[in-house]
Amino acid sequence: MMQGNAGQGVAGIPQISVSGGNPAATYRALVSQRDILGVLLPMSIAFSRRISRRSAKVEVVLPPEMSERMAQLERGVESIAIEVERTSEGQRFVTQVLVARSVAREGQADPVLNFNR
């Protein structure tokens, strides 16, 4: 059996009054919650079923013209990718040539240009 703290609160925990209150108000609150749940739950289930049935029936059939245009677009993107690859290979080659030149010229003095003639 606990001794000493009967009827006293614990520090930091708020006390809740457990008096009888108004039973009619409590009953009305419970009934209104039950009624709201009884109306909203079936409505939400029906709405979700309607959405799932509507989305399940959708079938997309592309016309032949559209599939032909998509094929053309795919070929165009592939050719652009090839050109980009060629450009990047060219840039790599030019970079290697410039690095090789700078390594070969290292140690040589740069020419002095005279623009005051």
Backbone as XML, in Angstrom:
<?xml version="1.0"?>
<chain id="A" units="angstrom">
  <residue number="1" name="MET">
    <atom name="N" x="0.830" y="-1.175" z="0.000"/>
    <atom name="CA" x="0.000" y="0.000" z="0.000"/>
    <atom name="C" x="0.878" y="1.242" z="0.000"/>
  </residue>
  <residue number="2" name="MET">
    <atom name="N" x="0.510" y="2.241" z="-0.791"/>
    <atom name="CA" x="1.304" y="3.470" z="-0.870"/>
    <atom name="C" x="1.027" y="4.326" z="0.352"/>
  </residue>
  <residue number="3" name="GLN">
    <atom name="N" x="2.052" y="4.950" z="0.805"/>
    <atom name="CA" x="1.885" y="5.788" z="1.986"/>
    <atom name="C" x="2.354" y="7.195" z="1.674"/>
  </residue>
  <residue number="4" name="GLY">
    <atom name="N" x="1.764" y="8.144" z="2.277"/>
    <atom name="CA" x="2.261" y="9.506" z="2.254"/>
    <atom name="C" x="1.755" y="10.378" z="1.120"/>
  </residue>
  <residue number="5" name="ASN">
    <atom name="N" x="1.639" y="9.890" z="-0.120"/>
    <atom name="CA" x="1.303" y="10.738" z="-1.258"/>
    <atom name="C" x="-0.152" y="10.617" z="-1.679"/>
  </residue>
  <residue number="6" name="ALA">
    <atom name="N" x="-0.976" y="10.042" z="-0.897"/>
    <atom name="CA" x="-2.369" y="9.872" z="-1.277"/>
    <atom name="C" x="-3.036" y="11.225" z="-1.390"/>
  </residue>
  <residue number="7" name="GLY">
    <atom name="N" x="-3.583" y="11.517" z="-2.578"/>
    <atom name="CA" x="-4.281" y="12.779" z="-2.780"/>
    <atom name="C" x="-3.362" y="13.916" z="-3.168"/>
  </residue>
  <residue number="8" name="GLN">
    <atom name="N" x="-2.073" y="13.724" z="-3.193"/>
    <atom name="CA" x="-1.147" y="14.790" z="-3.574"/>
    <atom name="C" x="-0.651" y="14.519" z="-4.988"/>
  </residue>
  <residue number="9" name="GLY">
    <atom name="N" x="-0.304" y="15.612" z="-5.676"/>
    <atom name="CA" x="0.180" y="15.475" z="-7.044"/>
    <atom name="C" x="1.676" y="15.267" z="-7.099"/>
  </residue>
  <residue number="10" name="VAL">
    <atom name="N" x="2.131" y="14.760" z="-8.191"/>
    <atom name="CA" x="3.558" y="14.585" z="-8.427"/>
    <atom name="C" x="4.053" y="15.837" z="-9.129"/>
  </residue>
  <residue number="11" name="ALA">
    <atom name="N" x="5.230" y="16.321" z="-8.725"/>
    <atom name="CA" x="5.761" y="17.555" z="-9.296"/>
    <atom name="C" x="5.960" y="17.394" z="-10.801"/>
  </residue>
  <residue number="12" name="GLY">
    <atom name="N" x="5.514" y="18.383" z="-11.572"/>
    <atom name="CA" x="5.693" y="18.385" z="-13.014"/>
    <atom name="C" x="4.564" y="17.731" z="-13.785"/>
  </residue>
  <residue number="13" name="ILE">
    <atom name="N" x="3.636" y="17.073" z="-13.116"/>
    <atom name="CA" x="2.522" y="16.424" z="-13.801"/>
    <atom name="C" x="1.253" y="17.169" z="-13.419"/>
  </residue>
  <residue number="14" name="PRO">
    <atom name="N" x="0.525" y="17.707" z="-14.403"/>
    <atom name="CA" x="-0.686" y="18.464" z="-14.075"/>
    <atom name="C" x="-1.772" y="17.549" z="-13.501"/>
  </residue>
  <residue number="15" name="GLN">
    <atom name="N" x="-2.549" y="18.107" z="-12.604"/>
    <atom name="CA" x="-3.626" y="17.352" z="-11.966"/>
    <atom name="C" x="-4.893" y="17.444" z="-12.810"/>
  </residue>
  <residue number="16" name="ILE">
    <atom name="N" x="-5.605" y="16.344" z="-12.907"/>
    <atom name="CA" x="-6.848" y="16.297" z="-13.661"/>
    <atom name="C" x="-7.981" y="16.074" z="-12.671"/>
  </residue>
  <residue number="17" name="SER">
    <atom name="N" x="-8.996" y="16.896" z="-12.811"/>
    <atom name="CA" x="-10.148" y="16.756" z="-11.933"/>
    <atom name="C" x="-11.007" y="15.591" z="-12.422"/>
  </residue>
  <residue number="18" name="VAL">
    <atom name="N" x="-11.363" y="14.698" z="-11.518"/>
    <atom name="CA" x="-12.134" y="13.522" z="-11.886"/>
    <atom name="C" x="-13.541" y="13.616" z="-11.295"/>
  </residue>
  <residue number="19" name="SER">
    <atom name="N" x="-14.025" y="14.814" z="-11.148"/>
    <atom name="CA" x="-15.369" y="14.967" z="-10.596"/>
    <atom name="C" x="-16.387" y="14.499" z="-11.632"/>
  </residue>
  <residue number="20" name="GLY">
    <atom name="N" x="-17.579" y="14.280" z="-11.193"/>
    <atom name="CA" x="-18.625" y="13.742" z="-12.051"/>
    <atom name="C" x="-18.913" y="14.586" z="-13.272"/>
  </residue>
  <residue number="21" name="GLY">
    <atom name="N" x="-18.847" y="15.878" z="-13.181"/>
    <atom name="CA" x="-19.129" y="16.748" z="-14.308"/>
    <atom name="C" x="-20.581" y="16.661" z="-14.716"/>
  </residue>
  <residue number="22" name="ASN">
    <atom name="N" x="-20.858" y="16.948" z="-15.963"/>
    <atom name="CA" x="-22.215" y="16.922" z="-16.494"/>
    <atom name="C" x="-22.359" y="15.677" z="-17.371"/>
  </residue>
  <residue number="23" name="PRO">
    <atom name="N" x="-23.039" y="14.661" z="-16.908"/>
    <atom name="CA" x="-23.144" y="13.428" z="-17.698"/>
    <atom name="C" x="-23.893" y="13.631" z="-19.010"/>
  </residue>
  <residue number="24" name="ALA">
    <atom name="N" x="-24.826" y="14.562" z="-19.061"/>
    <atom name="CA" x="-25.573" y="14.801" z="-20.299"/>
    <atom name="C" x="-24.646" y="15.353" z="-21.380"/>
  </residue>
  <residue number="25" name="ALA">
    <atom name="N" x="-23.736" y="16.261" z="-21.000"/>
    <atom name="CA" x="-22.796" y="16.830" z="-21.970"/>
    <atom name="C" x="-21.827" y="15.757" z="-22.466"/>
  </residue>
  <residue number="26" name="THR">
    <atom name="N" x="-21.389" y="14.908" z="-21.557"/>
    <atom name="CA" x="-20.481" y="13.828" z="-21.949"/>
    <atom name="C" x="-21.178" y="12.871" z="-22.911"/>
  </residue>
  <residue number="27" name="TYR">
    <atom name="N" x="-22.420" y="12.555" z="-22.640"/>
    <atom name="CA" x="-23.184" y="11.660" z="-23.508"/>
    <atom name="C" x="-23.375" y="12.281" z="-24.890"/>
  </residue>
  <residue number="28" name="ARG">
    <atom name="N" x="-23.727" y="13.591" z="-24.914"/>
    <atom name="CA" x="-23.918" y="14.271" z="-26.202"/>
    <atom name="C" x="-22.629" y="14.276" z="-27.013"/>
  </residue>
  <residue number="29" name="ALA">
    <atom name="N" x="-21.490" y="14.481" z="-26.353"/>
    <atom name="CA" x="-20.210" y="14.493" z="-27.063"/>
    <atom name="C" x="-19.915" y="13.121" z="-27.658"/>
  </residue>
  <residue number="30" name="LEU">
    <atom name="N" x="-20.155" y="12.071" z="-26.893"/>
    <atom name="CA" x="-19.897" y="10.722" z="-27.402"/>
    <atom name="C" x="-20.830" y="10.368" z="-28.552"/>
  </residue>
  <residue number="31" name="VAL">
    <atom name="N" x="-22.102" y="10.751" z="-28.429"/>
    <atom name="CA" x="-23.072" y="10.449" z="-29.480"/>
    <atom name="C" x="-22.732" y="11.219" z="-30.746"/>
  </residue>
  <residue number="32" name="SER">
    <atom name="N" x="-22.338" y="12.483" z="-30.607"/>
    <atom name="CA" x="-22.017" y="13.265" z="-31.804"/>
    <atom name="C" x="-20.769" y="12.711" z="-32.491"/>
  </residue>
  <residue number="33" name="GLN">
    <atom name="N" x="-19.800" y="12.260" z="-31.718"/>
    <atom name="CA" x="-18.609" y="11.652" z="-32.325"/>
    <atom name="C" x="-18.978" y="10.368" z="-33.052"/>
  </residue>
  <residue number="34" name="ARG">
    <atom name="N" x="-19.835" y="9.582" z="-32.448"/>
    <atom name="CA" x="-20.274" y="8.335" z="-33.076"/>
    <atom name="C" x="-21.027" y="8.616" z="-34.369"/>
  </residue>
  <residue number="35" name="ASP">
    <atom name="N" x="-21.899" y="9.638" z="-34.341"/>
    <atom name="CA" x="-22.669" y="9.979" z="-35.536"/>
    <atom name="C" x="-21.758" y="10.483" z="-36.654"/>
  </residue>
  <residue number="36" name="ILE">
    <atom name="N" x="-20.802" y="11.323" z="-36.299"/>
    <atom name="CA" x="-19.870" y="11.838" z="-37.308"/>
    <atom name="C" x="-19.080" y="10.689" z="-37.922"/>
  </residue>
  <residue number="37" name="LEU">
    <atom name="N" x="-18.590" y="9.793" z="-37.089"/>
    <atom name="CA" x="-17.840" y="8.639" z="-37.580"/>
    <atom name="C" x="-18.733" y="7.748" z="-38.440"/>
  </residue>
  <residue number="38" name="GLY">
    <atom name="N" x="-19.978" y="7.582" z="-38.038"/>
    <atom name="CA" x="-20.911" y="6.752" z="-38.799"/>
    <atom name="C" x="-21.232" y="7.318" z="-40.164"/>
  </residue>
  <residue number="39" name="VAL">
    <atom name="N" x="-21.147" y="8.629" z="-40.333"/>
    <atom name="CA" x="-21.421" y="9.248" z="-41.631"/>
    <atom name="C" x="-20.148" y="9.346" z="-42.465"/>
  </residue>
  <residue number="40" name="LEU">
    <atom name="N" x="-19.068" y="9.795" z="-41.864"/>
    <atom name="CA" x="-17.847" y="10.041" z="-42.629"/>
    <atom name="C" x="-17.127" y="8.765" z="-43.048"/>
  </residue>
  <residue number="41" name="LEU">
    <atom name="N" x="-17.149" y="7.740" z="-42.239"/>
    <atom name="CA" x="-16.445" y="6.502" z="-42.583"/>
    <atom name="C" x="-17.012" y="5.854" z="-43.849"/>
  </residue>
  <residue number="42" name="PRO">
    <atom name="N" x="-18.316" y="5.648" z="-43.959"/>
    <atom name="CA" x="-18.837" y="5.070" z="-45.210"/>
    <atom name="C" x="-18.608" y="5.974" z="-46.424"/>
  </residue>
  <residue number="43" name="MET">
    <atom name="N" x="-18.707" y="7.287" z="-46.204"/>
    <atom name="CA" x="-18.464" y="8.204" z="-47.323"/>
    <atom name="C" x="-17.023" y="8.114" z="-47.805"/>
  </residue>
  <residue number="44" name="SER">
    <atom name="N" x="-16.080" y="8.042" z="-46.886"/>
    <atom name="CA" x="-14.676" y="7.960" z="-47.293"/>
    <atom name="C" x="-14.378" y="6.629" z="-47.977"/>
  </residue>
  <residue number="45" name="ILE">
    <atom name="N" x="-14.989" y="5.547" z="-47.518"/>
    <atom name="CA" x="-14.795" y="4.245" z="-48.173"/>
    <atom name="C" x="-15.370" y="4.275" z="-49.588"/>
  </residue>
  <residue number="46" name="ALA">
    <atom name="N" x="-16.558" y="4.831" z="-49.745"/>
    <atom name="CA" x="-17.171" y="4.910" z="-51.071"/>
    <atom name="C" x="-16.340" y="5.783" z="-52.007"/>
  </residue>
  <residue number="47" name="PHE">
    <atom name="N" x="-15.834" y="6.879" z="-51.499"/>
    <atom name="CA" x="-15.022" y="7.779" z="-52.321"/>
    <atom name="C" x="-13.732" y="7.100" z="-52.760"/>
  </residue>
  <residue number="48" name="SER">
    <atom name="N" x="-13.086" y="6.377" z="-51.853"/>
    <atom name="CA" x="-11.839" y="5.699" z="-52.221"/>
    <atom name="C" x="-12.097" y="4.590" z="-53.236"/>
  </residue>
  <residue number="49" name="ARG">
    <atom name="N" x="-13.206" y="3.872" z="-53.113"/>
    <atom name="CA" x="-13.544" y="2.845" z="-54.107"/>
    <atom name="C" x="-13.809" y="3.474" z="-55.469"/>
  </residue>
  <residue number="50" name="ARG">
    <atom name="N" x="-14.473" y="4.600" z="-55.469"/>
    <atom name="CA" x="-14.773" y="5.276" z="-56.734"/>
    <atom name="C" x="-13.494" y="5.716" z="-57.425"/>
  </residue>
  <residue number="51" name="ILE">
    <atom name="N" x="-12.571" y="6.248" z="-56.662"/>
    <atom name="CA" x="-11.294" y="6.681" z="-57.239"/>
    <atom name="C" x="-10.529" y="5.484" z="-57.782"/>
  </residue>
  <residue number="52" name="SER">
    <atom name="N" x="-10.488" y="4.382" z="-57.033"/>
    <atom name="CA" x="-9.728" y="3.211" z="-57.489"/>
    <atom name="C" x="-10.363" y="2.587" z="-58.730"/>
  </residue>
  <residue number="53" name="ARG">
    <atom name="N" x="-11.667" y="2.551" z="-58.810"/>
    <atom name="CA" x="-12.331" y="1.997" z="-59.996"/>
    <atom name="C" x="-12.110" y="2.886" z="-61.206"/>
  </residue>
  <residue number="54" name="ARG">
    <atom name="N" x="-12.158" y="4.185" z="-61.010"/>
    <atom name="CA" x="-11.977" y="5.115" z="-62.116"/>
    <atom name="C" x="-10.557" y="5.019" z="-62.667"/>
  </residue>
  <residue number="55" name="SER">
    <atom name="N" x="-9.568" y="4.915" z="-61.787"/>
    <atom name="CA" x="-8.191" y="4.858" z="-62.249"/>
    <atom name="C" x="-7.864" y="3.506" z="-62.870"/>
  </residue>
  <residue number="56" name="ALA">
    <atom name="N" x="-8.563" y="2.439" z="-62.502"/>
    <atom name="CA" x="-8.275" y="1.113" z="-63.040"/>
    <atom name="C" x="-8.786" y="0.963" z="-64.472"/>
  </residue>
  <residue number="57" name="LYS">
    <atom name="N" x="-9.797" y="1.693" z="-64.874"/>
    <atom name="CA" x="-10.394" y="1.547" z="-66.196"/>
    <atom name="C" x="-9.650" y="2.311" z="-67.287"/>
  </residue>
  <residue number="58" name="VAL">
    <atom name="N" x="-8.758" y="3.201" z="-66.920"/>
    <atom name="CA" x="-8.107" y="4.051" z="-67.907"/>
    <atom name="C" x="-7.080" y="3.244" z="-68.689"/>
  </residue>
  <residue number="59" name="GLU">
    <atom name="N" x="-7.259" y="3.190" z="-69.999"/>
    <atom name="CA" x="-6.302" y="2.550" z="-70.885"/>
    <atom name="C" x="-5.896" y="3.570" z="-71.933"/>
  </residue>
  <residue number="60" name="VAL">
    <atom name="N" x="-4.603" y="3.752" z="-72.084"/>
    <atom name="CA" x="-4.107" y="4.738" z="-73.030"/>
    <atom name="C" x="-3.634" y="4.009" z="-74.280"/>
  </residue>
  <residue number="61" name="VAL">
    <atom name="N" x="-4.204" y="4.375" z="-75.400"/>
    <atom name="CA" x="-3.797" y="3.808" z="-76.678"/>
    <atom name="C" x="-3.275" y="4.959" z="-77.525"/>
  </residue>
  <residue number="62" name="LEU">
    <atom name="N" x="-2.000" y="4.864" z="-77.888"/>
    <atom name="CA" x="-1.410" y="5.916" z="-78.706"/>
    <atom name="C" x="-1.784" y="5.701" z="-80.166"/>
  </residue>
  <residue number="63" name="PRO">
    <atom name="N" x="-2.164" y="6.774" z="-80.844"/>
    <atom name="CA" x="-2.422" y="6.638" z="-82.274"/>
    <atom name="C" x="-1.114" y="6.355" z="-83.021"/>
  </residue>
  <residue number="64" name="PRO">
    <atom name="N" x="-1.196" y="5.765" z="-84.210"/>
    <atom name="CA" x="0.024" y="5.431" z="-84.949"/>
    <atom name="C" x="0.890" y="6.650" z="-85.264"/>
  </residue>
  <residue number="65" name="GLU">
    <atom name="N" x="0.257" y="7.793" z="-85.511"/>
    <atom name="CA" x="1.041" y="9.001" z="-85.806"/>
    <atom name="C" x="1.897" y="9.386" z="-84.605"/>
  </residue>
  <residue number="66" name="MET">
    <atom name="N" x="1.324" y="9.228" z="-83.424"/>
    <atom name="CA" x="2.045" y="9.607" z="-82.209"/>
    <atom name="C" x="3.235" y="8.680" z="-81.971"/>
  </residue>
  <residue number="67" name="SER">
    <atom name="N" x="3.050" y="7.382" z="-82.194"/>
    <atom name="CA" x="4.173" y="6.462" z="-81.992"/>
    <atom name="C" x="5.268" y="6.714" z="-83.014"/>
  </residue>
  <residue number="68" name="GLU">
    <atom name="N" x="4.895" y="7.085" z="-84.237"/>
    <atom name="CA" x="5.895" y="7.424" z="-85.255"/>
    <atom name="C" x="6.674" y="8.673" z="-84.852"/>
  </residue>
  <residue number="69" name="ARG">
    <atom name="N" x="5.971" y="9.660" z="-84.334"/>
    <atom name="CA" x="6.649" y="10.891" z="-83.896"/>
    <atom name="C" x="7.566" y="10.618" z="-82.712"/>
  </residue>
  <residue number="70" name="MET">
    <atom name="N" x="7.146" y="9.745" z="-81.812"/>
    <atom name="CA" x="8.008" y="9.393" z="-80.678"/>
    <atom name="C" x="9.273" y="8.696" z="-81.163"/>
  </residue>
  <residue number="71" name="ALA">
    <atom name="N" x="9.159" y="7.847" z="-82.182"/>
    <atom name="CA" x="10.333" y="7.175" z="-82.742"/>
    <atom name="C" x="11.278" y="8.197" z="-83.369"/>
  </residue>
  <residue number="72" name="GLN">
    <atom name="N" x="10.728" y="9.178" z="-84.081"/>
    <atom name="CA" x="11.563" y="10.235" z="-84.662"/>
    <atom name="C" x="12.267" y="11.024" z="-83.571"/>
  </residue>
  <residue number="73" name="LEU">
    <atom name="N" x="11.555" y="11.332" z="-82.520"/>
    <atom name="CA" x="12.142" y="12.075" z="-81.407"/>
    <atom name="C" x="13.268" y="11.276" z="-80.762"/>
  </residue>
  <residue number="74" name="GLU">
    <atom name="N" x="13.079" y="9.984" z="-80.617"/>
    <atom name="CA" x="14.113" y="9.128" z="-80.036"/>
    <atom name="C" x="15.358" y="9.107" z="-80.918"/>
  </residue>
  <residue number="75" name="ARG">
    <atom name="N" x="15.163" y="8.995" z="-82.234"/>
    <atom name="CA" x="16.318" y="9.020" z="-83.143"/>
    <atom name="C" x="17.040" y="10.358" z="-83.065"/>
  </residue>
  <residue number="76" name="GLY">
    <atom name="N" x="16.296" y="11.445" z="-82.957"/>
    <atom name="CA" x="16.913" y="12.765" z="-82.842"/>
    <atom name="C" x="17.739" y="12.906" z="-81.575"/>
  </residue>
  <residue number="77" name="VAL">
    <atom name="N" x="17.221" y="12.407" z="-80.476"/>
    <atom name="CA" x="17.956" y="12.481" z="-79.209"/>
    <atom name="C" x="19.222" y="11.639" z="-79.287"/>
  </residue>
  <residue number="78" name="GLU">
    <atom name="N" x="19.151" y="10.474" z="-79.929"/>
    <atom name="CA" x="20.342" y="9.636" z="-80.077"/>
    <atom name="C" x="21.406" y="10.325" z="-80.919"/>
  </residue>
  <residue number="79" name="SER">
    <atom name="N" x="20.998" y="10.999" z="-82.000"/>
    <atom name="CA" x="21.987" y="11.692" z="-82.836"/>
    <atom name="C" x="22.610" y="12.866" z="-82.084"/>
  </residue>
  <residue number="80" name="ILE">
    <atom name="N" x="21.830" y="13.548" z="-81.269"/>
    <atom name="CA" x="22.384" y="14.640" z="-80.460"/>
    <atom name="C" x="23.387" y="14.087" z="-79.459"/>
  </residue>
  <residue number="81" name="ALA">
    <atom name="N" x="23.089" y="12.942" z="-78.870"/>
    <atom name="CA" x="24.017" y="12.330" z="-77.913"/>
    <atom name="C" x="25.332" y="11.964" z="-78.588"/>
  </residue>
  <residue number="82" name="ILE">
    <atom name="N" x="25.272" y="11.477" z="-79.828"/>
    <atom name="CA" x="26.499" y="11.147" z="-80.562"/>
    <atom name="C" x="27.319" y="12.403" z="-80.820"/>
  </residue>
  <residue number="83" name="GLU">
    <atom name="N" x="26.665" y="13.490" z="-81.212"/>
    <atom name="CA" x="27.385" y="14.741" z="-81.479"/>
    <atom name="C" x="28.014" y="15.304" z="-80.208"/>
  </residue>
  <residue number="84" name="VAL">
    <atom name="N" x="27.321" y="15.206" z="-79.096"/>
    <atom name="CA" x="27.881" y="15.685" z="-77.826"/>
    <atom name="C" x="29.105" y="14.860" z="-77.460"/>
  </residue>
  <residue number="85" name="GLU">
    <atom name="N" x="29.052" y="13.561" z="-77.699"/>
    <atom name="CA" x="30.204" y="12.699" z="-77.416"/>
    <atom name="C" x="31.386" y="13.071" z="-78.301"/>
  </residue>
  <residue number="86" name="ARG">
    <atom name="N" x="31.131" y="13.351" z="-79.571"/>
    <atom name="CA" x="32.214" y="13.782" z="-80.471"/>
    <atom name="C" x="32.841" y="15.081" z="-79.983"/>
  </residue>
  <residue number="87" name="THR">
    <atom name="N" x="32.007" y="16.019" z="-79.568"/>
    <atom name="CA" x="32.520" y="17.302" z="-79.082"/>
    <atom name="C" x="33.375" y="17.100" z="-77.842"/>
  </residue>
  <residue number="88" name="SER">
    <atom name="N" x="32.932" y="16.268" z="-76.931"/>
    <atom name="CA" x="33.711" y="16.051" z="-75.708"/>
    <atom name="C" x="35.024" y="15.347" z="-76.015"/>
  </residue>
  <residue number="89" name="GLU">
    <atom name="N" x="35.037" y="14.420" z="-76.970"/>
    <atom name="CA" x="36.294" y="13.776" z="-77.366"/>
    <atom name="C" x="37.250" y="14.801" z="-77.959"/>
  </residue>
  <residue number="90" name="GLY">
    <atom name="N" x="36.727" y="15.709" z="-78.772"/>
    <atom name="CA" x="37.570" y="16.769" z="-79.340"/>
    <atom name="C" x="38.151" y="17.661" z="-78.257"/>
  </residue>
  <residue number="91" name="GLN">
    <atom name="N" x="37.359" y="18.000" z="-77.266"/>
    <atom name="CA" x="37.858" y="18.836" z="-76.173"/>
    <atom name="C" x="38.929" y="18.107" z="-75.375"/>
  </residue>
  <residue number="92" name="ARG">
    <atom name="N" x="38.762" y="16.817" z="-75.163"/>
    <atom name="CA" x="39.792" y="16.048" z="-74.454"/>
    <atom name="C" x="41.096" y="16.024" z="-75.242"/>
  </residue>
  <residue number="93" name="PHE">
    <atom name="N" x="40.997" y="15.848" z="-76.560"/>
    <atom name="CA" x="42.193" y="15.812" z="-77.395"/>
    <atom name="C" x="42.918" y="17.153" z="-77.359"/>
  </residue>
  <residue number="94" name="VAL">
    <atom name="N" x="42.176" y="18.251" z="-77.514"/>
    <atom name="CA" x="42.799" y="19.584" z="-77.496"/>
    <atom name="C" x="43.438" y="19.845" z="-76.141"/>
  </residue>
  <residue number="95" name="THR">
    <atom name="N" x="42.813" y="19.434" z="-75.070"/>
    <atom name="CA" x="43.387" y="19.614" z="-73.735"/>
    <atom name="C" x="44.687" y="18.844" z="-73.604"/>
  </residue>
  <residue number="96" name="GLN">
    <atom name="N" x="44.732" y="17.620" z="-74.096"/>
    <atom name="CA" x="45.968" y="16.833" z="-74.036"/>
    <atom name="C" x="47.073" y="17.488" z="-74.848"/>
  </residue>
  <residue number="97" name="VAL">
    <atom name="N" x="46.750" y="18.030" z="-76.020"/>
    <atom name="CA" x="47.757" y="18.701" z="-76.855"/>
    <atom name="C" x="48.294" y="19.929" z="-76.142"/>
  </residue>
  <residue number="98" name="LEU">
    <atom name="N" x="47.421" y="20.721" z="-75.543"/>
    <atom name="CA" x="47.872" y="21.934" z="-74.852"/>
    <atom name="C" x="48.734" y="21.588" z="-73.642"/>
  </residue>
  <residue number="99" name="VAL">
    <atom name="N" x="48.394" y="20.542" z="-72.919"/>
    <atom name="CA" x="49.205" y="20.128" z="-71.772"/>
    <atom name="C" x="50.568" y="19.659" z="-72.252"/>
  </residue>
  <residue number="100" name="ALA">
    <atom name="N" x="50.607" y="18.906" z="-73.340"/>
    <atom name="CA" x="51.887" y="18.425" z="-73.875"/>
    <atom name="C" x="52.757" y="19.593" z="-74.316"/>
  </residue>
  <residue number="101" name="ARG">
    <atom name="N" x="52.167" y="20.614" z="-74.929"/>
    <atom name="CA" x="52.933" y="21.794" z="-75.353"/>
    <atom name="C" x="53.508" y="22.528" z="-74.151"/>
  </residue>
  <residue number="102" name="SER">
    <atom name="N" x="52.694" y="22.699" z="-73.110"/>
    <atom name="CA" x="53.182" y="23.449" z="-71.950"/>
    <atom name="C" x="54.298" y="22.689" z="-71.249"/>
  </residue>
  <residue number="103" name="VAL">
    <atom name="N" x="54.239" y="21.363" z="-71.239"/>
    <atom name="CA" x="55.305" y="20.570" z="-70.631"/>
    <atom name="C" x="56.569" y="20.682" z="-71.476"/>
  </residue>
  <residue number="104" name="ALA">
    <atom name="N" x="56.436" y="20.688" z="-72.801"/>
    <atom name="CA" x="57.600" y="20.785" z="-73.686"/>
    <atom name="C" x="58.243" y="22.161" z="-73.596"/>
  </residue>
  <residue number="105" name="ARG">
    <atom name="N" x="57.441" y="23.197" z="-73.410"/>
    <atom name="CA" x="57.971" y="24.559" z="-73.364"/>
    <atom name="C" x="58.452" y="24.941" z="-71.977"/>
  </residue>
  <residue number="106" name="GLU">
    <atom name="N" x="58.223" y="24.099" z="-71.013"/>
    <atom name="CA" x="58.635" y="24.410" z="-69.654"/>
    <atom name="C" x="60.153" y="24.538" z="-69.613"/>
  </residue>
  <residue number="107" name="GLY">
    <atom name="N" x="60.626" y="25.567" z="-69.015"/>
    <atom name="CA" x="62.071" y="25.818" z="-68.960"/>
    <atom name="C" x="62.517" y="26.822" z="-70.003"/>
  </residue>
  <residue number="108" name="GLN">
    <atom name="N" x="61.763" y="27.028" z="-71.067"/>
    <atom name="CA" x="62.110" y="28.035" z="-72.064"/>
    <atom name="C" x="61.500" y="29.362" z="-71.642"/>
  </residue>
  <residue number="109" name="ALA">
    <atom name="N" x="62.194" y="30.429" z="-71.987"/>
    <atom name="CA" x="61.689" y="31.760" z="-71.671"/>
    <atom name="C" x="60.645" y="32.154" z="-72.701"/>
  </residue>
  <residue number="110" name="ASP">
    <atom name="N" x="59.654" y="32.894" z="-72.247"/>
    <atom name="CA" x="58.645" y="33.392" z="-73.170"/>
    <atom name="C" x="59.243" y="34.529" z="-73.983"/>
  </residue>
  <residue number="111" name="PRO">
    <atom name="N" x="58.862" y="34.619" z="-75.248"/>
    <atom name="CA" x="59.399" y="35.719" z="-76.061"/>
    <atom name="C" x="58.861" y="37.063" z="-75.573"/>
  </residue>
  <residue number="112" name="VAL">
    <atom name="N" x="59.710" y="38.080" z="-75.672"/>
    <atom name="CA" x="59.312" y="39.425" z="-75.279"/>
    <atom name="C" x="58.791" y="40.124" z="-76.514"/>
  </residue>
  <residue number="113" name="LEU">
    <atom name="N" x="57.576" y="40.613" z="-76.429"/>
    <atom name="CA" x="56.971" y="41.293" z="-77.564"/>
    <atom name="C" x="57.096" y="42.793" z="-77.356"/>
  </residue>
  <residue number="114" name="ASN">
    <atom name="N" x="57.513" y="43.495" z="-78.402"/>
    <atom name="CA" x="57.665" y="44.940" z="-78.327"/>
    <atom name="C" x="56.618" y="45.559" z="-79.227"/>
  </residue>
  <residue number="115" name="PHE">
    <atom name="N" x="55.650" y="46.216" z="-78.627"/>
    <atom name="CA" x="54.578" y="46.825" z="-79.395"/>
    <atom name="C" x="54.812" y="48.319" z="-79.618"/>
  </residue>
  <residue number="116" name="ASN">
    <atom name="N" x="55.930" y="48.859" z="-79.191"/>
    <atom name="CA" x="56.185" y="50.300" z="-79.296"/>
    <atom name="C" x="57.088" y="50.602" z="-80.483"/>
  </residue>
  <residue number="117" name="ARG">
    <atom name="N" x="56.818" y="50.281" z="-81.645"/>
    <atom name="CA" x="57.656" y="50.575" z="-82.808"/>
    <atom name="C" x="57.203" y="51.783" z="-83.508"/>
  </residue>
</chain>
